[in-house]
Amino acid sequence: MSKEDLAKFEGVIIATPGGGHYTVSLPNGKTVTAKLSGKMKQNKIRCIVGDYVTVGLSPYDLNHGIILYRKSHADSPPPGSFNR
């Protein structure tokens, strides 16, 4: 499955349980487990709790995703728009 087939959602990282996994909260109140994409690992882009990210979710399993993009704080939505 390619990146074009994924459904993209904006979210905020709420936890890093370890092992390269992240817990991401979506604006609709749902939480998903996500991993970094290969290009983010290759370019050594790291994510921490509180970062706003774009998550790609497979249409087959909506509980697991891939973090495709980490937004800078200038591009982030206003505070209070996500459930933490």
N, CA, C and O atoms as a CHARMM CRD file, in Angstrom:
* protein
*
  336
    1    1 MET  N      0.84800  -1.16900   0.00000 PROA 1      0.00000
    2    1 MET  CA     0.00000   0.00000   0.00000 PROA 1      0.00000
    3    1 MET  C      0.89600   1.23500   0.00000 PROA 1      0.00000
    4    1 MET  O      1.83600   1.32200   0.79000 PROA 1      0.00000
    5    2 SER  N      0.61300   2.17300  -0.87000 PROA 2      0.00000
    6    2 SER  CA     1.42900   3.37300  -0.97600 PROA 2      0.00000
    7    2 SER  C      0.89200   4.48400  -0.08200 PROA 2      0.00000
    8    2 SER  O     -0.19500   4.37900   0.48600 PROA 2      0.00000
    9    3 LYS  N      1.68900   5.55900   0.03000 PROA 3      0.00000
   10    3 LYS  CA     1.28000   6.68000   0.86900 PROA 3      0.00000
   11    3 LYS  C      0.03100   7.37600   0.32900 PROA 3      0.00000
   12    3 LYS  O     -0.71900   7.97900   1.09600 PROA 3      0.00000
   13    4 GLU  N     -0.19800   7.29900  -0.97300 PROA 4      0.00000
   14    4 GLU  CA    -1.36100   7.95300  -1.57000 PROA 4      0.00000
   15    4 GLU  C     -2.67000   7.28000  -1.15900 PROA 4      0.00000
   16    4 GLU  O     -3.72700   7.90800  -1.20800 PROA 4      0.00000
   17    5 ASP  N     -2.61300   6.00800  -0.75300 PROA 5      0.00000
   18    5 ASP  CA    -3.81100   5.27400  -0.37200 PROA 5      0.00000
   19    5 ASP  C     -4.23600   5.53600   1.07200 PROA 5      0.00000
   20    5 ASP  O     -5.32100   5.12200   1.47900 PROA 5      0.00000
   21    6 LEU  N     -3.40100   6.21300   1.84200 PROA 6      0.00000
   22    6 LEU  CA    -3.69700   6.43600   3.25600 PROA 6      0.00000
   23    6 LEU  C     -4.63700   7.61800   3.45300 PROA 6      0.00000
   24    6 LEU  O     -4.58400   8.59900   2.71100 PROA 6      0.00000
   25    7 ALA  N     -5.49700   7.51300   4.46400 PROA 7      0.00000
   26    7 ALA  CA    -6.34300   8.64200   4.85800 PROA 7      0.00000
   27    7 ALA  C     -5.52200   9.49600   5.81500 PROA 7      0.00000
   28    7 ALA  O     -5.00000   8.98500   6.80600 PROA 7      0.00000
   29    8 LYS  N     -5.40300  10.79000   5.53100 PROA 8      0.00000
   30    8 LYS  CA    -4.54700  11.67400   6.31700 PROA 8      0.00000
   31    8 LYS  C     -5.37800  12.45900   7.33100 PROA 8      0.00000
   32    8 LYS  O     -6.42400  13.01700   7.00000 PROA 8      0.00000
   33    9 PHE  N     -4.88900  12.49100   8.57500 PROA 9      0.00000
   34    9 PHE  CA    -5.53700  13.22200   9.65400 PROA 9      0.00000
   35    9 PHE  C     -4.49600  14.03000  10.40600 PROA 9      0.00000
   36    9 PHE  O     -3.32800  13.64800  10.47700 PROA 9      0.00000
   37   10 GLU  N     -4.92900  15.15100  10.96700 PROA 10     0.00000
   38   10 GLU  CA    -4.06700  15.95800  11.82800 PROA 10     0.00000
   39   10 GLU  C     -4.26100  15.48400  13.26100 PROA 10     0.00000
   40   10 GLU  O     -5.36300  15.08000  13.63400 PROA 10     0.00000
   41   11 GLY  N     -3.21300  15.52600  14.06200 PROA 11     0.00000
   42   11 GLY  CA    -3.32100  15.09200  15.44700 PROA 11     0.00000
   43   11 GLY  C     -2.19800  15.64900  16.28700 PROA 11     0.00000
   44   11 GLY  O     -1.31000  16.34000  15.78700 PROA 11     0.00000
   45   12 VAL  N     -2.24400  15.33900  17.57800 PROA 12     0.00000
   46   12 VAL  CA    -1.20600  15.77100  18.50700 PROA 12     0.00000
   47   12 VAL  C     -0.70300  14.53400  19.25400 PROA 12     0.00000
   48   12 VAL  O     -1.48700  13.66200  19.63000 PROA 12     0.00000
   49   13 ILE  N      0.60600  14.47100  19.46000 PROA 13     0.00000
   50   13 ILE  CA     1.20400  13.34400  20.17400 PROA 13     0.00000
   51   13 ILE  C      0.94200  13.52800  21.66500 PROA 13     0.00000
   52   13 ILE  O      1.25900  14.57000  22.23900 PROA 13     0.00000
   53   14 ILE  N      0.35200  12.49100  22.28900 PROA 14     0.00000
   54   14 ILE  CA     0.04100  12.59200  23.71000 PROA 14     0.00000
   55   14 ILE  C      0.90600  11.67500  24.56300 PROA 14     0.00000
   56   14 ILE  O      0.98500  11.87100  25.77600 PROA 14     0.00000
   57   15 ALA  N      1.56100  10.67400  23.96200 PROA 15     0.00000
   58   15 ALA  CA     2.41200   9.76700  24.74000 PROA 15     0.00000
   59   15 ALA  C      3.40400   9.07900  23.81200 PROA 15     0.00000
   60   15 ALA  O      3.15600   8.91600  22.61700 PROA 15     0.00000
   61   16 THR  N      4.53500   8.68000  24.39300 PROA 16     0.00000
   62   16 THR  CA     5.53000   7.88900  23.67900 PROA 16     0.00000
   63   16 THR  C      5.81500   6.64200  24.50800 PROA 16     0.00000
   64   16 THR  O      6.72600   6.64800  25.33600 PROA 16     0.00000
   65   17 PRO  N      5.04100   5.56100  24.29400 PROA 17     0.00000
   66   17 PRO  CA     5.20400   4.36900  25.12400 PROA 17     0.00000
   67   17 PRO  C      6.52000   3.63200  24.92100 PROA 17     0.00000
   68   17 PRO  O      6.87100   2.79600  25.75400 PROA 17     0.00000
   69   18 GLY  N      7.25500   3.90000  23.86200 PROA 18     0.00000
   70   18 GLY  CA     8.53900   3.25700  23.63300 PROA 18     0.00000
   71   18 GLY  C      8.51200   2.35000  22.42200 PROA 18     0.00000
   72   18 GLY  O      7.45300   2.06600  21.86200 PROA 18     0.00000
   73   19 GLY  N      9.67400   1.90400  22.03000 PROA 19     0.00000
   74   19 GLY  CA     9.77200   1.00800  20.89200 PROA 19     0.00000
   75   19 GLY  C      9.48200   1.67600  19.56700 PROA 19     0.00000
   76   19 GLY  O      9.12600   0.99900  18.60300 PROA 19     0.00000
   77   20 GLY  N      9.62700   3.00200  19.49600 PROA 20     0.00000
   78   20 GLY  CA     9.35100   3.71900  18.25500 PROA 20     0.00000
   79   20 GLY  C      7.88800   3.98400  18.00000 PROA 20     0.00000
   80   20 GLY  O      7.53100   4.42300  16.90700 PROA 20     0.00000
   81   21 HSD  N      7.02400   3.73200  18.97200 PROA 21     0.00000
   82   21 HSD  CA     5.59500   3.96300  18.83400 PROA 21     0.00000
   83   21 HSD  C      5.19500   5.26500  19.51800 PROA 21     0.00000
   84   21 HSD  O      5.82100   5.69400  20.48700 PROA 21     0.00000
   85   22 TYR  N      4.15500   5.87300  19.00100 PROA 22     0.00000
   86   22 TYR  CA     3.61000   7.11200  19.53700 PROA 22     0.00000
   87   22 TYR  C      2.10200   6.95800  19.66300 PROA 22     0.00000
   88   22 TYR  O      1.47400   6.27800  18.85200 PROA 22     0.00000
   89   23 THR  N      1.52200   7.58600  20.67700 PROA 23     0.00000
   90   23 THR  CA     0.07400   7.63200  20.81000 PROA 23     0.00000
   91   23 THR  C     -0.37000   9.01600  20.36600 PROA 23     0.00000
   92   23 THR  O      0.06700  10.02500  20.91900 PROA 23     0.00000
   93   24 VAL  N     -1.24500   9.05900  19.36000 PROA 24     0.00000
   94   24 VAL  CA    -1.67200  10.31500  18.74500 PROA 24     0.00000
   95   24 VAL  C     -3.16300  10.49400  18.97600 PROA 24     0.00000
   96   24 VAL  O     -3.95300   9.57900  18.74700 PROA 24     0.00000
   97   25 SER  N     -3.54200  11.69200  19.43500 PROA 25     0.00000
   98   25 SER  CA    -4.94000  12.04100  19.62900 PROA 25     0.00000
   99   25 SER  C     -5.43200  12.81700  18.41400 PROA 25     0.00000
  100   25 SER  O     -4.81800  13.80300  18.00700 PROA 25     0.00000
  101   26 LEU  N     -6.53300  12.36800  17.84300 PROA 26     0.00000
  102   26 LEU  CA    -7.12500  13.02600  16.68000 PROA 26     0.00000
  103   26 LEU  C     -8.19800  14.00800  17.14400 PROA 26     0.00000
  104   26 LEU  O     -8.70200  13.87700  18.26000 PROA 26     0.00000
  105   27 PRO  N     -8.55900  14.99200  16.31300 PROA 27     0.00000
  106   27 PRO  CA    -9.54700  15.99100  16.73200 PROA 27     0.00000
  107   27 PRO  C    -10.93200  15.42500  17.02200 PROA 27     0.00000
  108   27 PRO  O    -11.70900  16.05700  17.73700 PROA 27     0.00000
  109   28 ASN  N    -11.26100  14.25000  16.48700 PROA 28     0.00000
  110   28 ASN  CA   -12.57800  13.67000  16.74300 PROA 28     0.00000
  111   28 ASN  C    -12.62200  12.90200  18.06300 PROA 28     0.00000
  112   28 ASN  O    -13.63200  12.27000  18.37100 PROA 28     0.00000
  113   29 GLY  N    -11.53700  12.94600  18.85300 PROA 29     0.00000
  114   29 GLY  CA   -11.50900  12.30200  20.15400 PROA 29     0.00000
  115   29 GLY  C    -10.93100  10.89800  20.14900 PROA 29     0.00000
  116   29 GLY  O    -10.76700  10.30400  21.21500 PROA 29     0.00000
  117   30 LYS  N    -10.62200  10.35900  18.99900 PROA 30     0.00000
  118   30 LYS  CA   -10.07500   9.00500  18.88200 PROA 30     0.00000
  119   30 LYS  C     -8.55900   9.05100  19.07000 PROA 30     0.00000
  120   30 LYS  O     -7.91400  10.02200  18.67300 PROA 30     0.00000
  121   31 THR  N     -7.99300   8.01400  19.66700 PROA 31     0.00000
  122   31 THR  CA    -6.54800   7.91100  19.80000 PROA 31     0.00000
  123   31 THR  C     -6.06200   6.72300  18.97300 PROA 31     0.00000
  124   31 THR  O     -6.71400   5.68000  18.92300 PROA 31     0.00000
  125   32 VAL  N     -4.92000   6.89200  18.33000 PROA 32     0.00000
  126   32 VAL  CA    -4.33600   5.84700  17.50000 PROA 32     0.00000
  127   32 VAL  C     -2.86800   5.66700  17.87500 PROA 32     0.00000
  128   32 VAL  O     -2.23700   6.57500  18.41700 PROA 32     0.00000
  129   33 THR  N     -2.34100   4.49600  17.58200 PROA 33     0.00000
  130   33 THR  CA    -0.92000   4.21300  17.75200 PROA 33     0.00000
  131   33 THR  C     -0.25000   4.40800  16.40500 PROA 33     0.00000
  132   33 THR  O     -0.74200   3.92600  15.38400 PROA 33     0.00000
  133   34 ALA  N      0.88300   5.12300  16.40200 PROA 34     0.00000
  134   34 ALA  CA     1.54700   5.42400  15.13500 PROA 34     0.00000
  135   34 ALA  C      3.05500   5.23900  15.26400 PROA 34     0.00000
  136   34 ALA  O      3.62100   5.30200  16.35600 PROA 34     0.00000
  137   35 LYS  N      3.69100   5.00900  14.10900 PROA 35     0.00000
  138   35 LYS  CA     5.14200   4.91700  14.01500 PROA 35     0.00000
  139   35 LYS  C      5.62200   6.01200  13.07300 PROA 35     0.00000
  140   35 LYS  O      4.83300   6.57100  12.31100 PROA 35     0.00000
  141   36 LEU  N      6.92000   6.32000  13.12400 PROA 36     0.00000
  142   36 LEU  CA     7.49500   7.28000  12.19800 PROA 36     0.00000
  143   36 LEU  C      7.64200   6.65400  10.82200 PROA 36     0.00000
  144   36 LEU  O      7.90300   5.45600  10.70300 PROA 36     0.00000
  145   37 SER  N      7.47400   7.45900   9.78700 PROA 37     0.00000
  146   37 SER  CA     7.67600   6.95500   8.42900 PROA 37     0.00000
  147   37 SER  C      9.17600   6.79300   8.17600 PROA 37     0.00000
  148   37 SER  O     10.00500   7.32700   8.91200 PROA 37     0.00000
  149   38 GLY  N      9.50000   6.05800   7.13900 PROA 38     0.00000
  150   38 GLY  CA    10.89200   5.78200   6.81200 PROA 38     0.00000
  151   38 GLY  C     11.69000   7.02400   6.48300 PROA 38     0.00000
  152   38 GLY  O     12.85800   7.12000   6.86000 PROA 38     0.00000
  153   39 LYS  N     11.08800   7.98200   5.78700 PROA 39     0.00000
  154   39 LYS  CA    11.78900   9.22300   5.43600 PROA 39     0.00000
  155   39 LYS  C     12.08000  10.06300   6.67500 PROA 39     0.00000
  156   39 LYS  O     13.10800  10.73700   6.74100 PROA 39     0.00000
  157   40 MET  N     11.17800  10.02700   7.66000 PROA 40     0.00000
  158   40 MET  CA    11.42800  10.77700   8.89200 PROA 40     0.00000
  159   40 MET  C     12.56900  10.13600   9.67900 PROA 40     0.00000
  160   40 MET  O     13.37800  10.84600  10.27700 PROA 40     0.00000
  161   41 LYS  N     12.64500   8.80200   9.68800 PROA 41     0.00000
  162   41 LYS  CA    13.75900   8.11600  10.34800 PROA 41     0.00000
  163   41 LYS  C     15.06900   8.39300   9.61500 PROA 41     0.00000
  164   41 LYS  O     16.10300   8.63000  10.23900 PROA 41     0.00000
  165   42 GLN  N     15.01100   8.35900   8.29200 PROA 42     0.00000
  166   42 GLN  CA    16.20300   8.56000   7.47800 PROA 42     0.00000
  167   42 GLN  C     16.79000   9.95800   7.68900 PROA 42     0.00000
  168   42 GLN  O     18.01000  10.11700   7.73400 PROA 42     0.00000
  169   43 ASN  N     15.93500  10.96400   7.81800 PROA 43     0.00000
  170   43 ASN  CA    16.38300  12.33600   8.01000 PROA 43     0.00000
  171   43 ASN  C     16.49600  12.73100   9.47600 PROA 43     0.00000
  172   43 ASN  O     16.70800  13.90100   9.79500 PROA 43     0.00000
  173   44 LYS  N     16.35300  11.74400  10.37700 PROA 44     0.00000
  174   44 LYS  CA    16.52400  11.92000  11.82000 PROA 44     0.00000
  175   44 LYS  C     15.59900  12.99800  12.38300 PROA 44     0.00000
  176   44 LYS  O     16.01700  13.81200  13.20700 PROA 44     0.00000
  177   45 ILE  N     14.34900  13.00300  11.93900 PROA 45     0.00000
  178   45 ILE  CA    13.34000  13.91100  12.47000 PROA 45     0.00000
  179   45 ILE  C     12.68700  13.23100  13.66000 PROA 45     0.00000
  180   45 ILE  O     12.12300  12.14600  13.52100 PROA 45     0.00000
  181   46 ARG  N     12.75600  13.84800  14.81800 PROA 46     0.00000
  182   46 ARG  CA    12.22400  13.25900  16.03800 PROA 46     0.00000
  183   46 ARG  C     10.96100  13.98900  16.46200 PROA 46     0.00000
  184   46 ARG  O     10.79200  15.17400  16.17700 PROA 46     0.00000
  185   47 CYS  N     10.08600  13.28400  17.13700 PROA 47     0.00000
  186   47 CYS  CA     8.83500  13.84500  17.63000 PROA 47     0.00000
  187   47 CYS  C      8.78900  13.67800  19.14300 PROA 47     0.00000
  188   47 CYS  O      9.27300  12.68300  19.68300 PROA 47     0.00000
  189   48 ILE  N      8.20600  14.65400  19.81800 PROA 48     0.00000
  190   48 ILE  CA     8.04700  14.58600  21.26200 PROA 48     0.00000
  191   48 ILE  C      6.58300  14.84800  21.60600 PROA 48     0.00000
  192   48 ILE  O      5.78800  15.22400  20.74500 PROA 48     0.00000
  193   49 VAL  N      6.24700  14.64600  22.85800 PROA 49     0.00000
  194   49 VAL  CA     4.87100  14.86900  23.32000 PROA 49     0.00000
  195   49 VAL  C      4.51400  16.33400  23.10800 PROA 49     0.00000
  196   49 VAL  O      5.27700  17.22900  23.47000 PROA 49     0.00000
  197   50 GLY  N      3.34400  16.56700  22.51500 PROA 50     0.00000
  198   50 GLY  CA     2.87500  17.92000  22.25600 PROA 50     0.00000
  199   50 GLY  C      3.06300  18.37900  20.82300 PROA 50     0.00000
  200   50 GLY  O      2.54100  19.42700  20.44400 PROA 50     0.00000
  201   51 ASP  N      3.80100  17.61500  20.00900 PROA 51     0.00000
  202   51 ASP  CA     3.99800  17.98300  18.60200 PROA 51     0.00000
  203   51 ASP  C      2.72900  17.71200  17.80400 PROA 51     0.00000
  204   51 ASP  O      2.03500  16.72300  18.03600 PROA 51     0.00000
  205   52 TYR  N      2.43700  18.60000  16.86400 PROA 52     0.00000
  206   52 TYR  CA     1.31600  18.42400  15.94600 PROA 52     0.00000
  207   52 TYR  C      1.83000  17.69500  14.71400 PROA 52     0.00000
  208   52 TYR  O      2.82700  18.10400  14.12000 PROA 52     0.00000
  209   53 VAL  N      1.15800  16.62400  14.33000 PROA 53     0.00000
  210   53 VAL  CA     1.63400  15.75800  13.25200 PROA 53     0.00000
  211   53 VAL  C      0.49700  15.43800  12.28100 PROA 53     0.00000
  212   53 VAL  O     -0.68300  15.57700  12.60100 PROA 53     0.00000
  213   54 THR  N      0.89700  15.00400  11.08600 PROA 54     0.00000
  214   54 THR  CA    -0.03800  14.45000  10.11600 PROA 54     0.00000
  215   54 THR  C      0.13900  12.93900  10.13300 PROA 54     0.00000
  216   54 THR  O      1.24400  12.42900   9.95000 PROA 54     0.00000
  217   55 VAL  N     -0.96400  12.22800  10.35500 PROA 55     0.00000
  218   55 VAL  CA    -0.93800  10.77200  10.48100 PROA 55     0.00000
  219   55 VAL  C     -1.67600  10.16900   9.29500 PROA 55     0.00000
  220   55 VAL  O     -2.77500  10.59900   8.94700 PROA 55     0.00000
  221   56 GLY  N     -1.05600   9.16400   8.67900 PROA 56     0.00000
  222   56 GLY  CA    -1.70200   8.41900   7.61000 PROA 56     0.00000
  223   56 GLY  C     -2.26500   7.12600   8.17400 PROA 56     0.00000
  224   56 GLY  O     -1.53400   6.32400   8.75600 PROA 56     0.00000
  225   57 LEU  N     -3.57800   6.92400   7.99800 PROA 57     0.00000
  226   57 LEU  CA    -4.24400   5.72100   8.50000 PROA 57     0.00000
  227   57 LEU  C     -4.68200   4.85300   7.33500 PROA 57     0.00000
  228   57 LEU  O     -5.19200   5.34900   6.33100 PROA 57     0.00000
  229   58 SER  N     -4.47800   3.56100   7.48000 PROA 58     0.00000
  230   58 SER  CA    -4.91000   2.61400   6.46800 PROA 58     0.00000
  231   58 SER  C     -6.42700   2.45600   6.54100 PROA 58     0.00000
  232   58 SER  O     -6.98900   2.46800   7.63600 PROA 58     0.00000
  233   59 PRO  N     -7.10000   2.31000   5.40300 PROA 59     0.00000
  234   59 PRO  CA    -8.54600   2.08800   5.45100 PROA 59     0.00000
  235   59 PRO  C     -8.91500   0.72800   6.03100 PROA 59     0.00000
  236   59 PRO  O    -10.07800   0.50100   6.36500 PROA 59     0.00000
  237   60 TYR  N     -7.95100  -0.18300   6.15900 PROA 60     0.00000
  238   60 TYR  CA    -8.22800  -1.51500   6.67500 PROA 60     0.00000
  239   60 TYR  C     -8.13800  -1.58200   8.19100 PROA 60     0.00000
  240   60 TYR  O     -8.84700  -2.37400   8.81300 PROA 60     0.00000
  241   61 ASP  N     -7.27600  -0.76300   8.80200 PROA 61     0.00000
  242   61 ASP  CA    -7.10000  -0.77300  10.24500 PROA 61     0.00000
  243   61 ASP  C     -6.93800   0.66200  10.71700 PROA 61     0.00000
  244   61 ASP  O     -5.88100   1.26200  10.52600 PROA 61     0.00000
  245   62 LEU  N     -7.96900   1.21500  11.32700 PROA 62     0.00000
  246   62 LEU  CA    -7.96800   2.61700  11.73400 PROA 62     0.00000
  247   62 LEU  C     -7.37700   2.83700  13.11600 PROA 62     0.00000
  248   62 LEU  O     -7.47400   3.94300  13.64900 PROA 62     0.00000
  249   63 ASN  N     -6.76200   1.81000  13.71800 PROA 63     0.00000
  250   63 ASN  CA    -6.14600   1.96400  15.03300 PROA 63     0.00000
  251   63 ASN  C     -4.63900   2.15700  14.95300 PROA 63     0.00000
  252   63 ASN  O     -4.01600   2.54200  15.94300 PROA 63     0.00000
  253   64 HSD  N     -4.04000   1.89700  13.79000 PROA 64     0.00000
  254   64 HSD  CA    -2.59800   2.02900  13.61800 PROA 64     0.00000
  255   64 HSD  C     -2.33200   2.97500  12.46000 PROA 64     0.00000
  256   64 HSD  O     -3.06300   2.98700  11.46900 PROA 64     0.00000
  257   65 GLY  N     -1.26100   3.77700  12.59800 PROA 65     0.00000
  258   65 GLY  CA    -0.95900   4.72700  11.54200 PROA 65     0.00000
  259   65 GLY  C      0.52800   4.98100  11.41000 PROA 65     0.00000
  260   65 GLY  O      1.34400   4.41300  12.13500 PROA 65     0.00000
  261   66 ILE  N      0.85900   5.84600  10.46800 PROA 66     0.00000
  262   66 ILE  CA     2.22800   6.25300  10.20100 PROA 66     0.00000
  263   66 ILE  C      2.28600   7.76800  10.28300 PROA 66     0.00000
  264   66 ILE  O      1.46700   8.45700   9.67500 PROA 66     0.00000
  265   67 ILE  N      3.24800   8.29000  11.03200 PROA 67     0.00000
  266   67 ILE  CA     3.43200   9.74000  11.11900 PROA 67     0.00000
  267   67 ILE  C      4.16900  10.16800   9.85400 PROA 67     0.00000
  268   67 ILE  O      5.30900   9.76900   9.62000 PROA 67     0.00000
  269   68 LEU  N      3.50700  10.98000   9.05200 PROA 68     0.00000
  270   68 LEU  CA     4.05500  11.39800   7.77100 PROA 68     0.00000
  271   68 LEU  C      4.75400  12.74300   7.83500 PROA 68     0.00000
  272   68 LEU  O      5.68600  12.98900   7.06900 PROA 68     0.00000
  273   69 TYR  N      4.32100  13.62100   8.73700 PROA 69     0.00000
  274   69 TYR  CA     4.82300  14.99500   8.74400 PROA 69     0.00000
  275   69 TYR  C      4.70700  15.56700  10.14600 PROA 69     0.00000
  276   69 TYR  O      3.68500  15.38300  10.80800 PROA 69     0.00000
  277   70 ARG  N      5.73900  16.25600  10.60600 PROA 70     0.00000
  278   70 ARG  CA     5.70300  16.96400  11.88200 PROA 70     0.00000
  279   70 ARG  C      5.62400  18.45100  11.58900 PROA 70     0.00000
  280   70 ARG  O      6.47800  18.99900  10.89200 PROA 70     0.00000
  281   71 LYS  N      4.59900  19.10400  12.12100 PROA 71     0.00000
  282   71 LYS  CA     4.39700  20.51700  11.83900 PROA 71     0.00000
  283   71 LYS  C      5.24200  21.37300  12.76100 PROA 71     0.00000
  284   71 LYS  O      5.48700  21.02000  13.91500 PROA 71     0.00000
  285   72 SER  N      5.68400  22.50400  12.23200 PROA 72     0.00000
  286   72 SER  CA     6.36900  23.46800  13.08600 PROA 72     0.00000
  287   72 SER  C      5.32800  24.17200  13.94200 PROA 72     0.00000
  288   72 SER  O      4.13600  24.11500  13.64100 PROA 72     0.00000
  289   73 HSD  N      5.76200  24.82400  14.99200 PROA 73     0.00000
  290   73 HSD  CA     4.81000  25.46300  15.89500 PROA 73     0.00000
  291   73 HSD  C      4.09200  26.63800  15.23900 PROA 73     0.00000
  292   73 HSD  O      3.00900  27.01700  15.68500 PROA 73     0.00000
  293   74 ALA  N      4.67000  27.22200  14.19000 PROA 74     0.00000
  294   74 ALA  CA     3.99300  28.30300  13.47300 PROA 74     0.00000
  295   74 ALA  C      2.80300  27.76400  12.68100 PROA 74     0.00000
  296   74 ALA  O      1.81900  28.47600  12.48200 PROA 74     0.00000
  297   75 ASP  N      2.88600  26.50500  12.22600 PROA 75     0.00000
  298   75 ASP  CA     1.81000  25.88900  11.44600 PROA 75     0.00000
  299   75 ASP  C      0.77900  25.18900  12.30900 PROA 75     0.00000
  300   75 ASP  O     -0.24500  24.73300  11.80100 PROA 75     0.00000
  301   76 SER  N      1.03500  25.09600  13.61900 PROA 76     0.00000
  302   76 SER  CA     0.16200  24.31600  14.49300 PROA 76     0.00000
  303   76 SER  C     -1.15400  25.04200  14.74400 PROA 76     0.00000
  304   76 SER  O     -1.20300  26.27100  14.69700 PROA 76     0.00000
  305   77 PRO  N     -2.20700  24.30000  15.00800 PROA 77     0.00000
  306   77 PRO  CA    -3.50700  24.90400  15.29100 PROA 77     0.00000
  307   77 PRO  C     -3.49700  25.59300  16.66300 PROA 77     0.00000
  308   77 PRO  O     -2.59400  25.35200  17.46500 PROA 77     0.00000
  309   78 PRO  N     -4.47200  26.43000  16.93400 PROA 78     0.00000
  310   78 PRO  CA    -4.49700  27.12900  18.21700 PROA 78     0.00000
  311   78 PRO  C     -4.68400  26.16700  19.38500 PROA 78     0.00000
  312   78 PRO  O     -5.26200  25.09300  19.21300 PROA 78     0.00000
  313   79 PRO  N     -4.20400  26.53700  20.56500 PROA 79     0.00000
  314   79 PRO  CA    -4.35200  25.66300  21.73000 PROA 79     0.00000
  315   79 PRO  C     -5.80700  25.39700  22.05600 PROA 79     0.00000
  316   79 PRO  O     -6.66400  26.25900  21.86000 PROA 79     0.00000
  317   80 GLY  N     -6.08300  24.20900  22.55000 PROA 80     0.00000
  318   80 GLY  CA    -7.44300  23.84400  22.93200 PROA 80     0.00000
  319   80 GLY  C     -8.25800  23.21700  21.82500 PROA 80     0.00000
  320   80 GLY  O     -9.40500  22.83300  22.05000 PROA 80     0.00000
  321   81 SER  N     -7.68400  23.10100  20.60800 PROA 81     0.00000
  322   81 SER  CA    -8.45900  22.50700  19.52100 PROA 81     0.00000
  323   81 SER  C     -8.35200  20.98300  19.50900 PROA 81     0.00000
  324   81 SER  O     -9.10500  20.31900  18.79700 PROA 81     0.00000
  325   82 PHE  N     -7.42300  20.42000  20.28800 PROA 82     0.00000
  326   82 PHE  CA    -7.27900  18.97100  20.40800 PROA 82     0.00000
  327   82 PHE  C     -7.46100  18.56500  21.85700 PROA 82     0.00000
  328   82 PHE  O     -7.16600  19.33000  22.77500 PROA 82     0.00000
  329   83 ASN  N     -7.95800  17.33600  22.05100 PROA 83     0.00000
  330   83 ASN  CA    -8.06600  16.78300  23.40100 PROA 83     0.00000
  331   83 ASN  C     -6.74000  16.18100  23.79500 PROA 83     0.00000
  332   83 ASN  O     -6.18700  15.35800  23.06600 PROA 83     0.00000
  333   84 ARG  N     -6.22900  16.57700  24.93300 PROA 84     0.00000
  334   84 ARG  CA    -4.95600  16.00700  25.40200 PROA 84     0.00000
  335   84 ARG  C     -5.19900  15.12700  26.56800 PROA 84     0.00000
  336   84 ARG  O     -4.25800  14.55000  27.11300 PROA 84     0.00000
